[in-house]
Amino acid sequence: MTSEDFAERRAKARARLDAIDPHKRAGGLDADPYRRAWFEAVYELAGDDPAGVPWAGLAPHPALSQWLAGRALAGLRALDVGCGLGDNAEALAAAGARVTAFDLAPRAIDWAKRRFPESRVDYRAADLFGAPPAWRGVFDLVHELYTLQALPDALLPEAARALASFVAPGGALLVISRARDEDQRIDGPPWPLSRAQIESLAVDDLRLVSLDDIPADETIVRHWRALFRREGGK
Ligand SMILES: C[S@@+](CC[C@H](N)C(=O)[O-])C[C@H]1O[C@@H](n2cnc3c(N)ncnc32)[C@H](O)[C@@H]1O
């Protein structure tokens, strides 16, 4: 199989998925803000072909890999939100964390487990907006990559509260997202986040401790990497 085949199959999948995406239709954004059926359909229609999952890079995201380089997460409990096919969760586990990773789509979770049969990651099907109460306040590191930007702006406050709820006292939230200028008009989804939207994730007693503005290069477009911390802990 050549990489051209993959690119061609991915382009076809994107076209198919755009055609059934409520957020690509007039009125669909208000009618179906959470877009859950569409996310499930992505994995269903992909079958076993990762080219059918538009965001599946089949490798940890470089902005996460860079952040993890030289960092030891041994002994930390980490949560990967909207984990898709599991590459970022695996990278967190390889850095030493005890990782729970979840996705709305059970098919994504089954697929991740098949890809990483020896994995130490605890993969779960769960909804960010209705996660198990046992996850409240227990994770030393909560990682979110690309799920926020796949949701309409109106859901950001609810998503921010949900993310914050997982962070243990003294723990951190790491958000990686495509970036846009404040006045840049976006015809999403996805909707890259503005600086103000990233800053708005500092809810409850989370505090923004660093915000990296990662410039575009030949491999990726401009990104934010934001680290928030909750006071407290041992
Ligand atoms: C754009 S993809 C990013 C996947 C993964 N983080 C990555 O970078 O490869 C967003 C993921 O979030 C999941 N998702 C969407 N809404 C969700 C929700 N309410 N709760 C949990 N996962 C959700 C989707 O099924 C999808 O796998």
PDBQT file of the ligand as one rigid body, heavy atoms in Angstrom, charges set to zero:
ROOT
HETATM    1  C1  LIG A 301     -10.808  15.398  16.692  1.00  0.00    +0.000 C 
HETATM    2  S1  LIG A 301     -10.844  13.843  17.451  1.00  0.00    +0.000 S 
HETATM    3  C2  LIG A 301      -9.267  13.796  18.316  1.00  0.00    +0.000 C 
HETATM    4  C3  LIG A 301      -8.898  12.417  18.773  1.00  0.00    +0.000 C 
HETATM    5  C4  LIG A 301      -7.546  12.300  19.488  1.00  0.00    +0.000 C 
HETATM    6  N1  LIG A 301      -7.440  13.176  20.647  1.00  0.00    +0.000 N 
HETATM    7  C5  LIG A 301      -6.414  12.560  18.525  1.00  0.00    +0.000 C 
HETATM    8  O1  LIG A 301      -5.840  13.649  18.592  1.00  0.00    +0.000 OA
HETATM    9  O2  LIG A 301      -6.154  11.686  17.689  1.00  0.00    +0.000 OA
HETATM   10  C6  LIG A 301     -11.994  14.101  18.798  1.00  0.00    +0.000 C 
HETATM   11  C7  LIG A 301     -12.314  12.818  19.533  1.00  0.00    +0.000 C 
HETATM   12  O3  LIG A 301     -13.161  13.144  20.636  1.00  0.00    +0.000 OA
HETATM   13  C8  LIG A 301     -14.197  12.214  20.706  1.00  0.00    +0.000 C 
HETATM   14  N2  LIG A 301     -15.341  12.904  21.335  1.00  0.00    +0.000 N 
HETATM   15  C9  LIG A 301     -16.181  13.782  20.783  1.00  0.00    +0.000 A 
HETATM   16  N3  LIG A 301     -17.091  14.204  21.685  1.00  0.00    +0.000 NA
HETATM   17  C10 LIG A 301     -16.788  13.568  22.834  1.00  0.00    +0.000 A 
HETATM   18  C11 LIG A 301     -17.376  13.553  24.117  1.00  0.00    +0.000 A 
HETATM   19  N4  LIG A 301     -18.470  14.277  24.408  1.00  0.00    +0.000 N 
HETATM   20  N5  LIG A 301     -16.824  12.772  25.066  1.00  0.00    +0.000 NA
HETATM   21  C12 LIG A 301     -15.730  12.001  24.792  1.00  0.00    +0.000 A 
HETATM   22  N6  LIG A 301     -15.145  11.965  23.588  1.00  0.00    +0.000 NA
HETATM   23  C13 LIG A 301     -15.668  12.735  22.612  1.00  0.00    +0.000 A 
HETATM   24  C14 LIG A 301     -14.445  11.754  19.282  1.00  0.00    +0.000 C 
HETATM   25  O4  LIG A 301     -15.065  10.499  19.202  1.00  0.00    +0.000 OA
HETATM   26  C15 LIG A 301     -13.037  11.778  18.702  1.00  0.00    +0.000 C 
HETATM   27  O5  LIG A 301     -12.390  10.543  18.845  1.00  0.00    +0.000 OA
ENDROOT
TORSDOF 0
